[in-house]
Amino acid sequence: MTKLIDPVALAIDLMAAPSISPATGTVFDRFEAALKPLGFVVERFVDGEAPDGPVENLLAVRQGQGPKHFGFAGHLDVVPPGEGWTSHAFAPEIRGDMLYGRGAVDMKGSIAAFVAAAADIPAQAGTISLIITGDEEGPATFGTKALMEHMAVRGIKPDVIVVGEPTSVNRLGDMVKIGRRGSVNIWIEVPGMQGHVAYPHLADNPIPKLIRILSDIDAIVLDQGNDWFQPSNIEVTDLDVGNPATNVIPAAARARLSIRFNDEHRGQALVDRITAIAHAVEPKTQVRGVISGESFLTPPGELSSILSAAIHEETGLTPELSTTGGTSDARFLSALCPTVEFGLCNATMHKLDEAVAVADLHQLTAIYRRILGHVFAA
C-alpha cells in the first residue's frame, strides 16, 4: 500500500512551528492542513485566559463504516527549549540517522507517526478520532479536560484510546504504560507572631512548629506498593520563611509537598491526612492542596494484548507493561474507556538537543498501523 503521509516530513513541519505551552495558532494550522485531505472533520477551539491560557485544542474525527472507534490522544505543546542547542530548537535538522528539534519525541514525532498510520487505513475499517491539546506540558487546566467536555456534548466516545507519550526506554517498543500514579501538591503555612529574638516570650516562632509537622509527615509510610504500582512517596519540595533579618522571629513559615500516589489512595484523602497532622501541631495552620490527577490503571486485557502483539510483530520485543514515570493526560482520558500509552524512546525528552531516530518514526508508524488493524479486526 502506498503511504499517503511521510511521518518524517510531517514531524519536521510540526516541529518547525514553535509551540511552547500553552500552544495556539500555527502548529494547529499545519496539523489541520495534514488531516483534512485524509477525510478528517476537524474542530478547533480556544479555551481559558492567562495565566493558564489561552489554550487551543483540536478534535478530528474520520467516521468509518466499521463498529469500532479508535482514539489517539496527544499534545502539540512543548516545554521551553532552553539555551545551548547545537542547532536551533525550532529549526528541525537531520544529522546522521537522527532528527533533532524540540518536540521530536515529546510528542510531535509520535503524532506524525500516527497520522501516517491512519492514512493507510481504509476509512470503512472504523472510526478514528484524534484528541490533541495545546496544554499538556503546562497546568492542563484548559486542555484535555475541555476536550472531553466537548466530546461529551458531541456524543463522541472512543472504544479505546492510545496516548502517544514517549514510553519506550532503551528500544522502541520495550515499554507500554497501562497506568500512572496520581499527583498532588500541598502548601502548608504555619502562622506565628513576629518579634525580637531577645524577647521570645513576646513572640511566637512558627519554625519549630513547621519542623514538627514535617517530621510527622516524614514518618508516614503510605504503602509498600502493589502488583502494578511502586510505593507512594511524599517529598518536601520547598521551605520558605522569607526572613532577611538575623534578630527577628518570623511571622510565618511555609513548606510545599509533592505526593505521587498509587491506586491505594485518592488525592483529597491525602490532603485531609496532611491537614490533620498540621492541625494537631498548630490548629491555625493553613493547608491547601491541588490535585493534578488521580492514579489510574487499565488492567492487562484486550487493549494491552493488541499493543503487545503489534509491537512484537514489528520489533520482536515483548513490551513491559508499566506504571512508572510522571503523569500524563491519560489520567483524564482513562475515565472514558480503556487507555494506554505508547510512543517513542524518552531518553531526550525535555533535554537540549531532543532527538528521534528517523528509523523509529517509520517503525512507530508501522506499529500504529498494526494496532489500528488489530483493533478494527477484533
C-alpha positions as CSV (number, residue, x, y, z in Angstrom):
1,M,0.0,0.0,0.0
2,T,1.4,3.4,-0.9
3,K,1.9,5.7,2.0
4,L,-0.1,8.9,1.9
5,I,1.9,10.7,4.6
6,D,5.6,10.7,5.3
7,P,5.9,10.7,9.1
8,V,9.4,12.3,9.0
9,A,8.2,15.2,6.8
10,L,5.1,15.8,8.9
11,A,7.2,15.7,12.1
12,I,9.5,18.3,10.7
13,D,6.6,20.5,9.7
14,L,5.1,20.4,13.2
15,M,8.4,20.8,15.0
16,A,9.2,23.9,12.9
17,A,6.2,25.7,14.4
18,P,7.2,27.0,17.9
19,S,4.5,25.9,20.3
20,I,5.7,26.4,23.9
21,S,2.9,25.6,26.3
22,P,0.2,26.8,26.2
23,A,0.1,26.4,22.5
24,T,-2.1,28.1,19.9
25,G,-2.0,29.0,16.3
26,T,0.5,28.0,13.6
27,V,1.2,24.4,14.8
28,F,-2.5,23.7,14.8
29,D,-2.9,25.2,11.3
30,R,-0.2,22.9,10.0
31,F,-1.7,19.9,11.7
32,E,-5.2,20.6,10.4
33,A,-3.8,21.0,6.9
34,A,-2.4,17.5,7.1
35,L,-5.6,16.0,8.4
36,K,-8.2,17.4,6.1
37,P,-7.1,15.7,2.9
38,L,-7.3,12.4,4.8
39,G,-11.0,12.8,5.4
40,F,-10.9,14.0,9.0
41,V,-13.5,16.6,10.1
42,V,-11.5,19.0,12.2
43,E,-12.9,21.1,15.1
44,R,-10.7,23.6,16.9
45,F,-11.5,25.8,19.9
46,V,-9.5,28.1,22.2
47,D,-10.3,28.0,25.9
48,G,-9.1,29.8,29.0
49,E,-7.3,33.0,29.9
50,A,-4.0,33.9,31.4
51,P,-2.1,32.7,33.3
52,D,-3.0,29.1,32.3
53,G,-4.4,30.0,28.9
54,P,-5.4,30.7,26.3
55,V,-5.1,27.1,25.1
56,E,-6.0,25.7,21.7
57,N,-7.5,22.2,21.4
58,L,-8.3,20.1,18.3
59,L,-10.7,17.2,17.8
60,A,-10.5,15.4,14.5
61,V,-12.9,12.6,13.6
62,R,-12.9,10.4,10.5
63,Q,-16.1,8.4,10.5
64,G,-15.8,4.8,9.4
65,Q,-18.2,2.1,8.5
66,G,-16.9,-0.4,11.0
67,P,-18.3,-0.6,14.5
68,K,-15.1,0.2,16.4
69,H,-14.0,3.7,17.3
70,F,-10.2,4.2,18.0
71,G,-9.0,7.3,19.8
72,F,-5.4,8.7,19.6
73,A,-4.6,11.4,22.1
74,G,-1.6,13.7,22.3
75,H,-0.3,17.2,22.6
76,L,1.3,19.8,20.3
77,D,2.7,22.0,23.1
78,V,6.3,21.6,24.1
79,V,8.4,22.8,27.0
80,P,10.7,25.8,26.6
81,P,13.9,24.8,24.7
82,G,16.5,26.4,27.0
83,E,19.9,27.6,25.9
84,G,22.7,25.6,24.4
85,W,21.3,23.7,21.5
86,T,23.7,22.5,18.8
87,S,21.2,23.7,16.2
88,H,18.1,25.9,16.7
89,A,15.4,24.1,18.7
90,F,12.7,25.1,16.3
91,A,14.7,24.5,13.1
92,P,14.5,20.7,12.8
93,E,17.6,19.2,11.4
94,I,18.5,15.6,10.3
95,R,22.1,14.8,11.3
96,G,23.1,11.3,10.5
97,D,20.2,9.0,11.4
98,M,18.7,11.3,13.9
99,L,16.1,14.2,13.7
100,Y,16.8,16.9,16.1
101,G,14.4,19.6,17.4
102,R,12.1,20.4,20.3
103,G,9.1,18.1,20.2
104,A,10.9,15.3,18.3
105,V,9.9,12.6,20.9
106,D,7.6,14.6,23.2
107,M,5.5,14.3,21.2
108,K,5.2,15.7,17.7
109,G,7.1,12.7,16.3
110,S,4.5,10.2,17.6
111,I,1.6,12.3,16.4
112,A,3.1,12.4,12.9
113,A,3.6,8.6,13.0
114,F,0.0,8.0,14.0
115,V,-1.3,10.3,11.2
116,A,0.8,8.5,8.7
117,A,-0.5,5.1,10.0
118,A,-4.1,6.3,9.9
119,A,-3.7,7.5,6.3
120,D,-3.0,3.9,5.3
121,I,-6.2,2.5,7.0
122,P,-9.3,2.4,4.8
123,A,-12.0,4.7,6.1
124,Q,-14.5,1.9,6.0
125,A,-12.5,0.0,8.6
126,G,-13.7,2.0,11.5
127,T,-13.9,5.4,13.1
128,I,-10.7,7.3,14.2
129,S,-10.5,10.3,16.5
130,L,-7.5,12.5,17.3
131,I,-7.8,14.2,20.6
132,I,-5.0,16.8,20.6
133,T,-4.4,19.6,23.1
134,G,-2.0,22.5,23.4
135,D,-1.8,22.3,27.2
136,E,-0.3,19.0,28.4
137,E,3.2,20.3,29.4
138,G,1.5,23.1,31.4
139,P,-1.2,23.1,34.1
140,A,-3.6,21.1,31.8
141,T,-6.4,23.4,33.0
142,F,-7.9,24.1,29.7
143,G,-6.6,21.2,27.6
144,T,-7.7,17.5,27.6
145,K,-10.4,18.1,30.2
146,A,-12.0,20.7,28.0
147,L,-11.7,18.4,25.0
148,M,-13.5,15.6,27.0
149,E,-16.3,18.1,27.8
150,H,-16.6,19.0,24.1
151,M,-16.7,15.3,23.2
152,A,-19.4,14.6,25.7
153,V,-21.6,17.3,24.2
154,R,-21.0,15.9,20.7
155,G,-21.6,12.3,21.9
156,I,-18.1,11.2,20.9
157,K,-16.7,8.3,22.9
158,P,-14.0,6.0,21.6
159,D,-13.9,2.3,22.5
160,V,-10.2,2.5,23.3
161,I,-7.6,5.3,23.4
162,V,-3.8,5.2,22.9
163,V,-1.8,8.2,24.1
164,G,1.3,8.8,22.1
165,E,3.6,9.7,25.0
166,P,7.3,8.6,24.7
167,T,7.1,5.4,26.8
168,S,10.0,3.4,25.3
169,V,13.2,3.3,27.3
170,N,16.1,1.6,25.6
171,R,14.5,0.5,22.3
172,L,11.3,1.4,20.6
173,G,8.6,-0.9,21.9
174,D,10.2,-2.1,25.1
175,M,7.6,-0.4,27.4
176,V,3.9,0.4,27.4
177,K,2.2,2.4,30.1
178,I,-1.0,0.9,31.4
179,G,-1.3,3.2,34.3
180,R,0.2,6.2,36.2
181,R,0.4,7.3,39.8
182,G,-1.6,10.3,40.9
183,S,-0.1,13.6,41.9
184,V,-1.0,16.2,44.5
185,N,0.9,19.3,45.6
186,I,0.2,20.7,49.1
187,W,1.1,24.1,50.6
188,I,1.5,24.4,54.4
189,E,1.6,27.8,56.1
190,V,2.2,27.9,59.9
191,P,1.3,31.3,61.5
192,G,3.4,32.9,64.2
193,M,3.9,36.2,65.8
194,Q,6.8,38.4,64.7
195,G,9.1,39.7,67.4
196,H,12.7,40.3,68.6
197,V,14.8,37.3,69.2
198,A,15.9,38.7,72.6
199,Y,12.3,38.7,73.8
200,P,10.9,35.3,72.6
201,H,8.1,35.4,75.2
202,L,6.6,38.4,73.3
203,A,6.6,36.5,70.0
204,D,5.5,33.1,68.6
205,N,8.1,31.3,66.4
206,P,6.4,29.3,63.7
207,I,9.5,27.5,62.6
208,P,9.7,24.8,65.3
209,K,6.1,24.0,64.7
210,L,6.7,23.6,61.0
211,I,9.6,21.3,61.8
212,R,7.4,19.1,64.0
213,I,4.8,19.0,61.3
214,L,7.3,18.0,58.6
215,S,8.9,15.4,61.0
216,D,5.5,13.8,61.5
217,I,4.9,13.8,57.8
218,D,8.3,12.3,57.1
219,A,7.4,9.4,59.4
220,I,4.5,8.4,57.2
221,V,4.8,5.2,55.1
222,L,1.8,5.5,52.7
223,D,2.1,1.9,51.4
224,Q,4.5,-0.7,50.2
225,G,3.4,-0.7,46.5
226,N,1.4,-3.4,44.9
227,D,1.3,-5.7,41.9
228,W,1.3,-2.8,39.4
229,F,2.5,0.3,41.3
230,Q,5.6,1.3,43.1
231,P,5.2,2.7,46.6
232,S,3.7,6.1,47.0
233,N,6.0,8.8,48.2
234,I,5.9,12.2,49.9
235,E,8.6,14.7,49.1
236,V,9.2,18.2,50.6
237,T,9.9,20.4,47.6
238,D,10.2,23.9,49.2
239,L,10.8,25.6,52.5
240,D,10.3,29.4,52.9
241,V,10.4,31.8,55.8
242,G,11.3,35.0,53.9
243,N,13.2,36.5,56.8
244,P,16.2,38.6,55.9
245,A,16.9,39.8,59.5
246,T,19.0,37.8,61.9
247,N,17.3,39.3,65.0
248,V,13.7,38.8,64.1
249,I,11.4,35.9,64.8
250,P,9.3,35.5,61.6
251,A,5.6,35.8,61.4
252,A,5.0,32.7,59.3
253,A,6.8,29.6,58.0
254,R,5.8,27.8,54.8
255,A,6.5,24.4,53.1
256,R,5.4,22.7,50.0
257,L,4.9,19.0,49.5
258,S,4.6,16.8,46.4
259,I,2.9,13.4,46.7
260,R,3.0,10.8,44.0
261,F,0.5,8.1,44.9
262,N,-0.7,4.8,43.6
263,D,-4.2,3.4,43.3
264,E,-4.4,2.7,47.0
265,H,-5.1,6.4,47.7
266,R,-7.2,9.3,46.5
267,G,-5.8,12.9,46.3
268,Q,-8.3,14.5,48.6
269,A,-7.8,11.9,51.3
270,L,-4.1,12.6,51.3
271,V,-4.8,16.4,51.6
272,D,-7.1,15.7,54.5
273,R,-4.4,13.5,56.2
274,I,-1.7,16.1,55.9
275,T,-4.2,18.8,57.2
276,A,-5.0,16.7,60.3
277,I,-1.2,16.3,61.0
278,A,-0.6,20.0,60.7
279,H,-3.6,21.0,62.8
280,A,-2.6,18.6,65.5
281,V,0.6,20.7,66.0
282,E,-0.9,24.1,65.2
283,P,-4.7,24.4,64.7
284,K,-4.3,27.7,62.8
285,T,-2.1,26.2,60.1
286,Q,-3.4,26.8,56.6
287,V,-3.2,23.8,54.3
288,R,-4.0,23.9,50.6
289,G,-3.9,21.0,48.2
290,V,-4.0,21.0,44.3
291,I,-4.7,17.5,42.8
292,S,-3.1,17.3,39.4
293,G,-4.7,13.9,38.7
294,E,-5.7,10.7,40.4
295,S,-3.9,7.5,39.7
296,F,-5.3,5.2,37.0
297,L,-4.8,1.6,35.9
298,T,-6.0,-0.1,32.7
299,P,-5.6,-3.7,33.8
300,P,-3.9,-6.0,31.3
301,G,-6.5,-7.2,28.8
302,E,-7.5,-6.9,25.2
303,L,-6.0,-3.5,24.5
304,S,-2.6,-4.2,26.0
305,S,-2.6,-7.6,24.3
306,I,-3.2,-5.9,20.9
307,L,-0.4,-3.4,21.5
308,S,2.0,-6.2,22.7
309,A,1.2,-8.2,19.6
310,A,1.7,-5.3,17.2
311,I,4.9,-4.3,18.8
312,H,6.2,-7.9,18.7
313,E,5.3,-8.3,15.1
314,E,7.3,-5.2,14.1
315,T,10.2,-5.4,16.6
316,G,10.4,-8.9,18.0
317,L,10.1,-7.3,21.5
318,T,7.5,-8.2,24.1
319,P,6.9,-4.8,25.9
320,E,7.0,-4.4,29.7
321,L,3.6,-3.2,31.0
322,S,4.5,-0.4,33.4
323,T,3.0,2.3,35.6
324,T,6.3,4.1,36.2
325,G,7.1,7.8,35.5
326,G,5.2,11.0,35.8
327,T,1.7,11.9,35.0
328,S,0.1,12.3,31.5
329,D,-3.3,13.3,30.1
330,A,-4.2,9.6,30.2
331,R,-5.1,10.3,33.8
332,F,-8.2,12.1,32.4
333,L,-8.9,10.0,29.4
334,S,-9.0,6.8,31.3
335,A,-12.4,7.8,32.6
336,L,-13.8,7.4,29.1
337,C,-12.6,3.9,28.1
338,P,-9.5,1.6,28.3
339,T,-6.5,3.8,27.8
340,V,-2.8,3.0,27.5
341,E,0.3,5.0,26.4
342,F,2.8,4.0,23.8
343,G,5.3,6.0,21.8
344,L,9.0,6.8,21.1
345,C,12.1,6.5,23.2
346,N,12.1,9.0,26.0
347,A,15.8,9.5,26.7
348,T,16.0,13.0,25.3
349,M,12.5,14.4,26.1
350,H,12.7,17.9,27.7
351,K,16.5,17.9,27.2
352,L,18.8,20.0,25.0
353,D,19.2,18.5,21.5
354,E,16.0,16.4,21.8
355,A,16.1,13.9,19.0
356,V,14.4,10.9,17.5
357,A,15.9,8.2,15.3
358,V,14.4,8.6,11.8
359,A,14.1,4.8,11.6
360,D,12.0,4.9,14.8
361,L,9.5,7.2,13.2
362,H,8.9,4.8,10.4
363,Q,8.8,1.8,12.7
364,L,6.4,3.5,15.1
365,T,4.2,4.3,12.1
366,A,4.2,0.6,11.2
367,I,3.3,-0.4,14.8
368,Y,0.5,2.1,15.0
369,R,-0.8,0.8,11.6
370,R,-0.8,-2.8,13.0
371,I,-2.6,-1.6,16.2
372,L,-5.3,0.0,14.2
373,G,-5.7,-3.1,12.0
374,H,-6.0,-5.4,15.0
375,V,-8.5,-3.1,16.8
376,F,-10.7,-2.8,13.8
377,A,-10.5,-6.6,13.1
378,A,-11.4,-7.6,16.6
